[in-house]
Structures are given as C-alpha cells and as structure tokens.
Amino acid sequence: MRVLIAGLTYGTRPLTILSKNLYNCGYENAKVIGINTEGIANAMNEAIDIALVDGYDAIAYLANDIIEPEDWLAKKLYALEFYPDAGIVASSLDRANDNGPKVASIS
C-alpha cells in the first residue's frame, strides 16, 4: 500500500516526537512530507491534494505533539485491510496526563 505520512508541525514545537514516531512506525514503504501551514484544516487539505496527485492509497497524519505506540502505522494499515470499508483508522489518546504530549494507543 502506498502511504503518505504528513508530518504536521505546529508552531515552534520540537520535531523530536515526529522523528521518534517515524522511527517506530513499523512500515518502510511510506513517503514522509512535512507540512507547516496556518490551520489544521489547511494542512490536512494540503496532504490530501498531494496524495491525490501522486496516487497514494492512504494518508497518515502525524502531529508533533502526540506520541504514537510501537508499529503504529503497520497496525493502522492492518486495520484498513481487515476493515476495507473503514474510511478512518485512528489511535486512541490516553488522557491521563493532560500536561504533556498525548500518548496514543492502538488496540
């Protein structure tokens, strides 16, 4: 599956979380782009435009303020294959600590 990973960067937040998430994605056949534009909807639309023009099968939005679990992308792609009619597959957020980066889990 051709996957576009859209790294959404917000303001001056560090890119270390994005880098760690990319390292832990568990899937090697993905193209990564960085998007830093005003407004989340504009950033998401920019990724959709790129994916449509370049013929990607899926878009993975990756924020620089959410820590994804090990093999997060591989697990999401498995879910898309298992549920072929699904339009969106997302991680759930652990809201136990609202003071720092959110930790996502995939079950």
C-alpha positions as CSV (number, residue, x, y, z in Angstrom):
1,M,0.0,0.0,0.0
2,R,1.3,3.4,-0.9
3,V,1.2,5.6,2.2
4,L,1.8,9.3,2.5
5,I,2.9,10.3,6.1
6,A,2.0,14.0,6.6
7,G,4.0,15.4,9.5
8,L,2.0,18.3,10.8
9,T,4.2,20.7,12.7
10,Y,2.7,23.2,15.0
11,G,4.5,26.5,15.7
12,T,7.8,26.1,17.4
13,R,7.2,22.7,19.0
14,P,10.2,20.4,18.7
15,L,10.4,17.8,15.9
16,T,11.8,15.1,18.2
17,I,8.4,13.5,18.7
18,L,7.8,13.3,15.0
19,S,11.3,11.7,14.5
20,K,10.6,9.1,17.2
21,N,7.2,8.3,15.7
22,L,8.6,7.9,12.2
23,Y,11.3,5.6,13.6
24,N,8.7,3.5,15.4
25,C,6.1,3.3,12.6
26,G,6.8,-0.3,11.6
27,Y,6.3,0.3,7.9
28,E,9.0,1.1,5.4
29,N,7.1,1.8,2.2
30,A,5.9,5.3,3.0
31,K,6.8,8.8,1.8
32,V,7.2,11.4,4.5
33,I,6.4,15.1,4.0
34,G,6.4,18.0,6.4
35,I,3.6,20.5,6.5
36,N,3.7,23.7,8.4
37,T,0.8,25.9,7.4
38,E,-1.7,28.0,9.2
39,G,-4.6,26.0,10.5
40,I,-5.1,22.2,10.8
41,A,-7.7,22.0,8.1
42,N,-5.3,23.7,5.6
43,A,-2.5,21.3,6.5
44,M,-4.8,18.3,6.1
45,N,-6.1,19.5,2.8
46,E,-2.6,20.1,1.5
47,A,-1.8,16.5,2.3
48,I,-5.0,15.3,0.5
49,D,-4.0,17.3,-2.6
50,I,-0.6,15.7,-2.7
51,A,-1.9,12.2,-2.1
52,L,-4.5,12.6,-4.9
53,V,-2.0,14.0,-7.4
54,D,0.7,11.4,-6.6
55,G,-1.7,8.4,-6.3
56,Y,-1.3,7.4,-2.7
57,D,-3.7,4.8,-1.2
58,A,-3.7,6.3,2.3
59,I,-2.6,9.3,4.3
60,A,-1.3,9.0,7.8
61,Y,-1.4,12.4,9.7
62,L,1.3,12.6,12.3
63,A,1.4,15.5,14.7
64,N,4.4,16.7,16.6
65,D,2.5,16.6,19.9
66,I,1.3,13.0,20.0
67,I,3.5,10.0,20.9
68,E,2.4,7.0,18.8
69,P,3.0,3.4,20.0
70,E,5.4,1.0,18.5
71,D,4.4,-0.1,15.0
72,W,1.6,2.4,14.9
73,L,1.5,2.6,11.1
74,A,1.7,-1.1,10.5
75,K,-1.2,-1.7,12.9
76,K,-3.3,1.0,11.3
77,L,-2.7,-0.4,7.8
78,Y,-3.6,-3.9,9.1
79,A,-6.9,-2.4,10.4
80,L,-7.6,-0.9,7.0
81,E,-7.1,-4.2,5.3
82,F,-9.2,-6.0,8.0
83,Y,-12.0,-3.4,7.7
84,P,-11.8,-2.5,4.0
85,D,-14.9,-0.2,4.3
86,A,-13.4,1.9,7.0
87,G,-12.7,5.5,6.0
88,I,-10.6,6.4,9.0
89,V,-8.4,4.4,11.4
90,A,-7.1,6.3,14.4
91,S,-5.2,5.8,17.6
92,S,-6.9,6.4,20.9
93,L,-5.5,9.0,23.2
94,D,-4.5,8.4,26.8
95,R,-6.0,11.4,28.6
96,A,-4.4,10.5,32.0
97,N,-1.9,13.3,31.7
98,D,-3.1,16.5,30.1
99,N,0.1,18.4,30.9
100,G,2.3,17.0,28.3
101,P,2.3,15.2,24.9
102,K,-0.6,12.8,24.5
103,V,0.3,9.1,24.3
104,A,-1.7,7.2,21.6
105,S,-2.5,3.5,21.8
106,I,-3.9,1.1,19.2
107,S,-5.9,-1.8,20.4
